[in-house]
């Protein structure tokens, strides 16, 4: 028997969740809220300087993407005009 099979065999019949959350919906909701609160306590709020740095980085990236899209739009527009216009018109 491999180690993963032994770990599976040693679990309780209800599965990995031994809190009884599968039996009572209210208990499941309370367990979910407790887990959410526990995860929210792990969140690190950025400082004012970090937030400013992130904002400048995002705005610079968006500006570069705007330039790329504008350049491609201009190039394909010029190519379409060059291809589909008649020279005598």
Secondary structure, DSSP 8 states (H G I E B T S, - for coil): --HHHHHHHTSBTTBS-TTSTTT-HHHHHHHHHHHHHHHHHT-----HHHHHHHHHHHHHHHHHHHHHHHHHHHHHHHHHHHHHS-TT-
